[in-house]
Amino acid sequence: MPEGHHLHRLAAALDEAFAGTTPEVSSPQGRFTGGAALLDGHPVVEAFAAGKHLFVEFAGAAYLHVHLGLIGQFDITPLVAPDTVPPAVGAVRVRLRNEGYVADLRGATLCETATAGDVEQVLGRLGPDPLRPGVDPAPAWARIAKSPRTIADLLMDQSVLAGVGNVYRSETLFRHRVDPFRPGREIRRATFDAIWRDLLLLMPIGVRLGQIVTMADQVEDVLGEGVDTSLVPPLGGTVSAWRRGVVGGAVERRYYVYKRQGEPCLVCGSRIRTAVVAGRNLFWCGRCQRRR
Ligand SMILES: [Zn+2]
């Protein structure tokens, strides 16, 4: 499941490719023909993400609202020349095309047109998104502080915190040595603040690199001068490649606990554990993250 950093990066790439232009909108697969007809011929105002939701605003028409779900992909390809449009491969639900780019959406859980009111409703259901500028974490803390649910469960609830997924959940809880099964109402304010600050630090790195980075040494490298942290997403053919993991591997993929079940904890040496929490595999160290 793409986490929030992926959607924000995708929104930035779509915005760069299409904002201010009037793309042709079509549905090669045929399942979005009505929606495509509504958006076609209208200029794109902007593309933006909120949590794991993606929106593209078309002036005078509506918004395109997308949720990629587990396997959805929105691939942006630059055109070598305006008339060299690649054929739609596979089940392309929606295609945006202007003189410079073609963007194909496949496999998304949700693809619909939305009014401004619909967008407000979606935004209203989401908890604070660490990647939205100036966002206030207070509503997330209010939910967590009175909840009997575990912190691992709460962190995956998009109405509590928007955009946080399985990797950030496991890694952030480890970074702060928080027992993932501690109920929200037993989490101290200082612990929540530390988790929130961590998300404010780590998620923008994910947007810039197209990759989740959580290891302290790698975070330091990225924030130093070792890695290009340009906020501009890689167009020029690299978005699709990056989506497949070909590009953007500027940093070695390694984590403290994520997908390291059975391996020794890098801090204490005991085995990393895993269990399904909120529908996804949680990873944690039973010794470092013991309830105190
Ligand atoms: Zn440990």
Residues whose N, C-alpha, C, O or C-beta is under 5 A from the ligand:
A	BS01	ZN	C265 V267 C268 G269 C285 R287 C288
